[in-house]
Amino acid sequence: MAQESPAVVSDPQSEALLRAALRAALRHLTADLSAVYYCQDSEPLLLVSEGRADLLPLPRELYQQAEQALGETLRRTVHSGHGEPFVLAQDLPPGVEALLVIPLLLDKRIIGALVLLSSKAGQFMPAHAQEIREQAALAQTIVQNIALRQKMQAEHRVVELLQSQQDIVLHGRIALLDAMTDGVVIVLPHQDTSRVLTVNARFTTFFGVSESEAENLTLDKLIDALRIPRSTRQELALAWQPLQAYGLQVAEGEIVIPGQSGAHLDIHWYSGPIRQGERVLGRVYTFHDVTSENAAARLRSAWLSRVSHELRTPLTSISGFAQFILEAAGDDLPDIAREYTEIILNSARHLNRVFTGMIEISRADAGELALHLSEAHLPDVIIESVARLEFQSKERELKMVMDLDDDLPHVRIDIDRVAQVMTNLLTNAMKHTPVKSRIRIATRYIKAHDALPASAPHDTICPCVLVSVIDQGLGLTKEEAEKVFEPFFRTGYARAHMVEGSGLGLALSRSFVEAHRGKIWAEAATKRRGQGGGRFFFTLPC
C-alpha cells in the first residue's frame, strides 16, 4: 500500500502494543500480513507490520485502489461517526486473494488504516466484523495518540516560529530606539500606577539607569533611580505626578543634569500619550540634549544686547535733542522744521522699540527671559488691557466684546508680560479689522486636550486657560497663519495697506507665552464655515 517508511512511533511501549494487536489479528483472522499505516500530510507511512514481509511493499496501483475505497468510506464516516472496514478482492498482487482495510479515525477524520492481507479467499467475512473492530480498537487508540502528539509538535513549532518573529520585531524596535539621539522611556498603565516597559541606550547615557534596571519599575521608583541631583529628581516628580499612563495630558520642561565629562547638560523633556486610534496604550517620555542650542542662543543674545546697546546710545541722544528742540523752540520753530524734527523723534523711538523687542526675543530664545510670577485672575488682566486701548478703539469706532469666565482658576503668571501679549493681540486686531466692527475676546477653562480647538498644537499642556481674540477683518491665509509669529513677518493685507508696526509684537507674544509653558497660534480664515477674520488663541497652564 505504501513504501516502508521509518517508524513515527516514538516510544517502545506503543510499538510493542501495536505489534501485539497485529499478531492477534493474524491469529484470529488467519491473515498472512498485518500492518498499520499512518496518514501524514496525505502520505501513508508504514508504522509496523507482522507476518509475511515478502508481501511488502504493496504496489502503488493497489494503494490507489484502496485510497479510492477509503474516500468512499470517509464520506460515510462523516455521517455515521465511525469508519466501516471494507474488502478488496479484485486486481490484487500475486499471492494475495483478499485485502482488508480498517480505517482508523480521529474526530471523524481518517488518520490511518489497519491493513490485513490473506493468501486465501473468503477469510474476511461479515461474521468477522466484531473481531475486526476489537483488533482495530487498540491500533486506532495508538495512532490517535501519534496524531495528537504530532499536532502538538506542529503547534509548538508554529508557536516557536511566531515567538521568533516577535523576537525579531522586538529586537528591531529596540535597535531603532537605541539608534535615536534622544533618550526615551515608555511606560504602560498597571493597576493604579505606571510601569516602565523599556528605556533606550541614550536614556542610560543621560541618567545612568540601564534597561534591565528600569524594566517593570514604577515611574516613582525610576525617578528615584536616576543618577542626577536630588533637587532635579524632585522637580521631575512634581512635573510628572499629574501625568497618567492612560491619560491624554501633554507636558514638557527643561532640567540641568551632570554630563559624563563633568560639564552640565541642558535637557528638554517631553511627555505625551501613545495612541492607537482613540485608544491610549501608554505614555512616552523623551529627553533631548539642548546644551549646544542654548549656548548658541545665549551667545546670540549677548551679541545682540551688545550691538543694541551701542546703537541705542546714539539713539537716546537723537531722541533727547529732538525733544529739546521741539520744547525749547516752541511756536518759534518753523512748520517744516517742526515736521522734520517730529519725524526724527518718532523714528528714533521706533528704532528703540525694535531694539528692545529684538533683545527680549533673543533672551527668551536663550532661556534668560526673567519672569516675575504671581497668582492672577486672568479676566482682570484682560479687562485692564482693553481699558488701556479704549482711546484707539473709540477712534476707529470698534466694539470690544468680552466673554470672560469669572470662575476661571487663578494662574501663576508674569502679569506685565501677559498684559503685553493681550495688548499686542488687540493692537494687531485693531489694525486689521474694518472701522465700526467688533473684536471678540473670550476665555475658557480647558480640562483635557480634546476640548481644545482642532487647530491647537498637539503638545499643548492641559489643564489650561484658553484665550481667544477674533476680529472681523479679512483673516489669514494658511501660509500666513503658519508664519505670522515670526519676527518682521508682514501679511499681504499689512503690505497692501501699509499698516504700521515693528513686526515684532506677535513674535514677542509667542516668546512670552512659551516662557509660561503655554502655546499661541492663529487659524486660517475659513469663510465656508463662517469663520472669517483673524482668529488668535493662546493658552496658559493652570
FIPAGU-558488 format. One line per 5 residues: number of its first residue (from 1); their letters; for each residue x, y, z of C-alpha. Coordinates in steps of 0.05 Angstrom, whole numbers, padded with zeros to 5 digits, always signed. Example, Ala and Ser with C-alpha at 12.3 -4.5 7.8 and 13.67 -1.06 7.14 Angstrom:
// residues 2
1) AS) +00246 -00090 +00156; +00273 -00021 +00143
***
This chain:
// residues 542
1) MAQES) +00000 +00000 +00000; +00060 +00046 +00010; +00135 +00044 +00013; +00162 +00023 +00080; +00180 +00086 +00120
6) PAVVS) +00217 +00100 +00184; +00171 +00089 +00243; +00139 +00150 +00274; +00122 +00112 +00337; +00165 +00149 +00387
11) DPQSE) +00163 +00102 +00447; +00177 +00027 +00450; +00114 +00012 +00491; +00068 +00039 +00437; +00105 -00001 +00384
16) ALLRA) +00101 -00064 +00426; +00026 -00055 +00435; +00016 -00044 +00361; +00055 -00107 +00344; +00015 -00147 +00395
21) ALRAA) -00050 -00123 +00363; -00025 -00142 +00294; -00004 -00211 +00316; -00072 -00222 +00348; -00105 -00201 +00283
26) LRHLT) -00064 -00251 +00245; -00084 -00307 +00293; -00158 -00291 +00297; -00169 -00275 +00223; -00119 -00325 +00194
31) ADLSA) -00085 -00269 +00155; -00015 -00273 +00125; +00005 -00200 +00137; -00020 -00145 +00182; +00005 -00073 +00181
36) VYYCQ) -00013 -00005 +00209; -00007 +00057 +00166; -00009 +00129 +00190; -00031 +00185 +00143; +00017 +00243 +00150
41) DSEPL) +00008 +00302 +00102; -00036 +00257 +00058; +00021 +00206 +00050; +00014 +00137 +00084; +00072 +00118 +00129
46) LLVSE) +00082 +00046 +00149; +00087 +00044 +00225; +00095 -00031 +00240; +00079 -00097 +00205; +00075 -00170 +00225
51) GRADL) +00073 -00232 +00181; +00099 -00246 +00111; +00147 -00189 +00096; +00153 -00214 +00024; +00084 -00185 +00010
56) LPLPR) +00111 -00115 +00023; +00116 -00065 -00006; +00047 -00064 -00036; +00042 -00040 -00109; +00024 +00034 -00119
61) ELYQQ) -00037 +00013 -00160; -00064 -00026 -00102; -00053 +00033 -00056; -00091 +00078 -00104; -00149 +00028 -00107
66) AEQAL) -00151 +00026 -00031; -00147 +00102 -00028; -00209 +00108 -00071; -00246 +00060 -00027; -00221 +00099 +00034
71) GETLR) -00251 +00162 +00002; -00319 +00130 -00003; -00312 +00105 +00068; -00295 +00175 +00091; -00359 +00202 +00061
76) RTVHS) -00398 +00150 +00100; -00356 +00163 +00162; -00375 +00237 +00166; -00448 +00217 +00173; -00442 +00154 +00215
81) GHGEP) -00386 +00176 +00262; -00346 +00112 +00251; -00308 +00081 +00193; -00330 +00014 +00166; -00280 -00038 +00144
86) FVLAQ) -00280 -00058 +00071; -00250 -00115 +00030; -00215 -00111 -00037; -00217 -00177 -00076; -00200 -00155 -00147
91) DLPPG) -00136 -00135 -00182; -00094 -00158 -00123; -00020 -00174 -00129; +00003 -00247 -00139; -00006 -00289 -00077
96) VEALL) -00058 -00243 -00046; -00131 -00265 -00051; -00162 -00214 -00003; -00143 -00147 +00027; -00179 -00118 +00087
101) VIPLL) -00174 -00043 +00102; -00198 -00018 +00170; -00199 +00059 +00174; -00171 +00090 +00237; -00206 +00154 +00257
106) LDKRI) -00196 +00217 +00297; -00254 +00267 +00302; -00289 +00234 +00241; -00226 +00241 +00201; -00185 +00182 +00174
111) IGALV) -00115 +00186 +00202; -00091 +00117 +00183; -00111 +00045 +00169; -00102 -00026 +00195; -00088 -00069 +00134
116) LLSSK) -00095 -00146 +00133; -00075 -00190 +00074; -00092 -00263 +00062; -00070 -00314 +00011; -00137 -00349 +00018
121) AGQFM) -00203 -00323 -00008; -00262 -00315 +00038; -00222 -00302 +00101; -00252 -00233 +00115; -00327 -00244 +00121
126) PAHAQ) -00382 -00201 +00154; -00383 -00252 +00210; -00314 -00228 +00230; -00336 -00155 +00238; -00336 -00156 +00314
131) EIREQ) -00268 -00188 +00317; -00242 -00138 +00266; -00266 -00079 +00307; -00235 -00107 +00371; -00167 -00116 +00337
136) AALAQ) -00171 -00047 +00306; -00190 -00011 +00371; -00121 -00013 +00402; -00087 +00006 +00337; -00134 +00065 +00329
141) TIVQN) -00121 +00089 +00400; -00046 +00088 +00390; -00049 +00121 +00321; -00095 +00174 +00351; -00041 +00188 +00404
146) IALRQ) +00011 +00193 +00349; -00033 +00242 +00310; -00047 +00284 +00372; +00026 +00285 +00391; +00046 +00307 +00321
151) KMQAE) -00008 +00360 +00322; +00020 +00386 +00388; +00090 +00385 +00359; +00066 +00424 +00297; +00031 +00474 +00341
156) HRVVE) +00094 +00481 +00383; +00135 +00494 +00320; +00084 +00548 +00300; +00089 +00579 +00369; +00165 +00578 +00365
161) LLQSQ) +00161 +00610 +00296; +00114 +00664 +00320; +00158 +00676 +00381; +00218 +00681 +00336; +00182 +00732 +00292
166) QDIVL) +00161 +00771 +00354; +00233 +00769 +00378; +00256 +00796 +00311; +00205 +00853 +00315; +00223 +00867 +00387
171) HGRIA) +00298 +00869 +00374; +00284 +00913 +00314; +00246 +00962 +00357; +00299 +00961 +00410; +00353 +00974 +00357
176) LLDAM) +00311 +01031 +00330; +00303 +01062 +00399; +00377 +01054 +00413; +00394 +01089 +00348; +00356 +01151 +00370
181) TDGVV) +00396 +01211 +00394; +00342 +01227 +00445; +00331 +01189 +00509; +00266 +01150 +00510; +00224 +01119 +00565
186) IVLPH) +00159 +01081 +00550; +00111 +01067 +00607; +00047 +01026 +00608; -00012 +01030 +00656; -00010 +00979 +00712
191) QDTSR) -00067 +00980 +00762; -00065 +01050 +00793; +00005 +01068 +00771; +00053 +01066 +00712; +00107 +01014 +00700
196) VLTVN) +00167 +01021 +00654; +00164 +00979 +00591; +00232 +00999 +00563; +00286 +01052 +00561; +00337 +01063 +00506
201) ARFTT) +00412 +01069 +00506; +00411 +01146 +00504; +00369 +01148 +00567; +00420 +01104 +00601; +00476 +01152 +00579
206) FFGVS) +00438 +01212 +00608; +00414 +01182 +00673; +00457 +01120 +00687; +00398 +01071 +00691; +00402 +01011 +00644
211) ESEAE) +00343 +00976 +00612; +00348 +00916 +00658; +00348 +00962 +00719; +00290 +01003 +00694; +00245 +00947 +00669
216) NLTLD) +00180 +00939 +00709; +00197 +00996 +00756; +00141 +01043 +00774; +00152 +01114 +00750; +00165 +01137 +00821
221) KLIDA) +00219 +01084 +00830; +00250 +01102 +00764; +00256 +01175 +00785; +00289 +01153 +00850; +00339 +01111 +00810
226) LRIPR) +00361 +01169 +00765; +00434 +01188 +00778; +00421 +01263 +00780; +00417 +01313 +00837; +00361 +01303 +00887
231) STRQE) +00331 +01371 +00872; +00325 +01353 +00798; +00291 +01287 +00816; +00242 +01325 +00859; +00229 +01374 +00802
236) LALAW) +00213 +01316 +00754; +00169 +01281 +00805; +00128 +01344 +00815; +00121 +01355 +00740; +00104 +01282 +00724
241) QPLQA) +00057 +01270 +00783; -00006 +01293 +00745; +00011 +01251 +00683; -00025 +01185 +00678; -00002 +01128 +00633
246) YGLQV) -00072 +01124 +00602; -00085 +01199 +00602; -00084 +01249 +00545; -00042 +01302 +00581; +00019 +01331 +00547
251) AEGEI) +00076 +01363 +00585; +00146 +01389 +00574; +00202 +01423 +00612; +00276 +01432 +00619; +00325 +01407 +00670
256) VIPGQ) +00400 +01411 +00681; +00439 +01346 +00695; +00513 +01329 +00703; +00545 +01302 +00639; +00596 +01246 +00634
261) SGAHL) +00653 +01296 +00622; +00635 +01335 +00684; +00601 +01392 +00646; +00527 +01404 +00656; +00476 +01386 +00603
266) DIHWY) +00412 +01423 +00588; +00358 +01371 +00576; +00290 +01387 +00547; +00239 +01333 +00565; +00171 +01319 +00534
271) SGPIR) +00115 +01271 +00552; +00054 +01252 +00512; +00006 +01194 +00503; +00018 +01134 +00457; -00046 +01127 +00418
276) QGERV) -00076 +01075 +00372; -00137 +01108 +00342; -00179 +01130 +00402; -00145 +01081 +00449; -00087 +01103 +00494
281) LGRVY) -00036 +01047 +00501; +00014 +01082 +00546; +00059 +01143 +00552; +00126 +01162 +00523; +00178 +01208 +00554
286) TFHDV) +00233 +01237 +00510; +00297 +01274 +00531; +00333 +01319 +00482; +00401 +01350 +00494; +00394 +01425 +00480
291) TSENA) +00460 +01445 +00511; +00490 +01468 +00445; +00426 +01503 +00423; +00421 +01540 +00489; +00495 +01560 +00486
296) AARLR) +00485 +01587 +00415; +00422 +01625 +00437; +00459 +01655 +00496; +00517 +01677 +00451; +00467 +01707 +00402
301) SAWLS) +00431 +01743 +00458; +00496 +01771 +00486; +00519 +01795 +00417; +00451 +01826 +00402; +00449 +01860 +00470
306) RVSHE) +00518 +01889 +00458; +00502 +01914 +00388; +00435 +01942 +00411; +00468 +01978 +00468; +00518 +02010 +00421
311) LRTPL) +00462 +02032 +00375; +00414 +02055 +00429; +00465 +02102 +00460; +00466 +02150 +00400; +00390 +02139 +00391
316) TSISG) +00379 +02165 +00462; +00419 +02227 +00444; +00380 +02237 +00380; +00313 +02229 +00416; +00335 +02276 +00471
321) FAQFI) +00359 +02331 +00424; +00296 +02325 +00381; +00252 +02330 +00442; +00293 +02390 +00467; +00286 +02427 +00400
326) LEAAG) +00210 +02417 +00400; +00202 +02441 +00471; +00254 +02498 +00471; +00234 +02529 +00405; +00160 +02525 +00418
331) DDLPD) +00119 +02565 +00368; +00182 +02599 +00340; +00201 +02534 +00304; +00181 +02538 +00230; +00128 +02487 +00210
336) IAREY) +00174 +02449 +00163; +00228 +02445 +00217; +00177 +02421 +00268; +00152 +02367 +00219; +00222 +02341 +00206
341) TEIIL) +00241 +02343 +00280; +00179 +02302 +00298; +00198 +02251 +00244; +00267 +02246 +00274; +00238 +02236 +00344
346) NSARH) +00186 +02184 +00322; +00238 +02146 +00281; +00286 +02144 +00340; +00231 +02118 +00386; +00211 +02066 +00334
351) LNRVF) +00282 +02041 +00328; +00288 +02039 +00404; +00225 +01995 +00407; +00253 +01949 +00353; +00319 +01940 +00390
356) TGMIE) +00282 +01927 +00456; +00238 +01875 +00422; +00297 +01840 +00390; +00333 +01836 +00456; +00271 +01808 +00491
361) ISRAD) +00262 +01755 +00437; +00336 +01734 +00439; +00333 +01730 +00515; +00271 +01686 +00511; +00305 +01640 +00460
366) AGELA) +00365 +01634 +00506; +00321 +01618 +00566; +00344 +01682 +00600; +00277 +01718 +00600; +00262 +01737 +00671
371) LHLSE) +00191 +01725 +00694; +00162 +01755 +00758; +00108 +01704 +00773; +00048 +01715 +00817; -00023 +01688 +00825
376) AHLPD) -00071 +01725 +00780; -00143 +01724 +00756; -00136 +01727 +00681; -00202 +01763 +00666; -00177 +01822 +00708
381) VIIES) -00113 +01826 +00667; -00153 +01825 +00602; -00202 +01879 +00625; -00144 +01925 +00643; -00111 +01913 +00575
386) VARLE) -00176 +01930 +00539; -00184 +01993 +00581; -00114 +02018 +00562; -00133 +02014 +00489; -00200 +02049 +00497
391) FQSKE) -00177 +02112 +00461; -00153 +02073 +00400; -00216 +02031 +00397; -00262 +02092 +00401; -00221 +02127 +00348
396) RELKM) -00238 +02071 +00299; -00308 +02060 +00329; -00292 +01989 +00347; -00334 +01950 +00396; -00296 +01905 +00445
401) VMDLD) -00340 +01845 +00463; -00314 +01807 +00523; -00338 +01737 +00540; -00298 +01724 +00603; -00309 +01667 +00651
406) DDLPH) -00306 +01695 +00722; -00299 +01625 +00751; -00232 +01611 +00718; -00179 +01583 +00765; -00122 +01631 +00782
411) VRIDI) -00059 +01624 +00740; +00013 +01636 +00761; +00039 +01687 +00710; +00081 +01748 +00699; +00024 +01798 +00697
416) DRVAQ) +00062 +01851 +00658; +00084 +01801 +00604; +00015 +01771 +00595; -00015 +01841 +00593; +00034 +01858 +00537
421) VMTNL) +00012 +01795 +00500; -00060 +01818 +00504; -00041 +01888 +00482; -00003 +01861 +00422; -00060 +01816 +00401
426) LTNAM) -00113 +01871 +00409; -00070 +01922 +00373; -00060 +01873 +00316; -00135 +01861 +00312; -00149 +01936 +00311
431) KHTPV) -00101 +01947 +00253; -00132 +01892 +00211; -00207 +01899 +00224; -00253 +01949 +00189; -00278 +02012 +00223
436) KSRIR) -00343 +02003 +00263; -00333 +01928 +00270; -00326 +01883 +00331; -00268 +01848 +00365; -00287 +01789 +00410
441) IATRY) -00244 +01768 +00469; -00263 +01703 +00504; -00234 +01658 +00558; -00249 +01585 +00573; -00223 +01532 +00621
446) IKAHD) -00195 +01471 +00585; -00190 +01408 +00627; -00166 +01359 +00573; -00134 +01364 +00504; -00196 +01340 +00468
451) ALPAS) -00233 +01404 +00490; -00183 +01449 +00453; -00197 +01476 +00383; -00176 +01428 +00329; -00121 +01476 +00308
456) APHDT) -00086 +01474 +00376; -00015 +01446 +00378; -00013 +01373 +00397; +00035 +01386 +00455; -00009 +01438 +00490
461) ICPCV) -00006 +01428 +00565; -00073 +01416 +00599; -00109 +01436 +00643; -00102 +01507 +00620; -00139 +01572 +00607
466) LVSVI) -00153 +01587 +00533; -00157 +01659 +00509; -00182 +01677 +00440; -00181 +01744 +00403; -00224 +01744 +00340
471) DQGLG) -00234 +01804 +00294; -00277 +01817 +00232; -00221 +01831 +00183; -00201 +01791 +00122; -00165 +01739 +00164
476) LTKEE) -00102 +01700 +00148; -00085 +01651 +00094; -00059 +01583 +00114; +00013 +01604 +00099; +00005 +01669 +00137
481) AEKVF) -00024 +01633 +00198; +00039 +01590 +00200; +00088 +01649 +00195; +00052 +01705 +00230; +00092 +01696 +00295
486) EPFFR) +00159 +01701 +00260; +00198 +01767 +00272; +00186 +01821 +00220; +00134 +01780 +00182; +00081 +01822 +00148
491) TGYAR) +00016 +01796 +00119; -00008 +01812 +00049; -00060 +01859 +00079; -00008 +01896 +00120; +00037 +01906 +00060
496) AHMVE) -00020 +01928 +00014; -00049 +01978 +00064; +00019 +01999 +00094; -00002 +01980 +00164; +00046 +02009 +00214
501) GSGLG) +00084 +01965 +00263; +00153 +01939 +00281; +00137 +01868 +00261; +00158 +01843 +00330; +00093 +01846 +00370
506) LALSR) +00068 +01776 +00354; +00138 +01747 +00357; +00146 +01776 +00427; +00078 +01749 +00446; +00099 +01679 +00426
511) SFVEA) +00163 +01685 +00468; +00125 +01709 +00529; +00071 +01656 +00524; +00121 +01599 +00513; +00161 +01625 +00572
516) HRGKI) +00099 +01608 +00613; +00097 +01538 +00581; +00036 +01558 +00541; +00021 +01557 +00467; -00001 +01611 +00419
521) WAEAA) -00027 +01601 +00348; -00070 +01631 +00293; -00123 +01599 +00250; -00130 +01610 +00176; -00196 +01643 +00155
526) TKRRG) -00248 +01593 +00131; -00308 +01633 +00109; -00341 +01569 +00083; -00352 +01553 +00157; -00369 +01624 +00175
531) QGGGR) -00301 +01634 +00208; -00273 +01695 +00172; -00229 +01747 +00205; -00166 +01740 +00246; -00170 +01684 +00298
536) FFFTL) -00115 +01683 +00350; -00110 +01637 +00411; -00063 +01626 +00468; -00062 +01581 +00530; -00033 +01587 +00599
541) PC) -00026 +01524 +00641; -00064 +01523 +00707
***
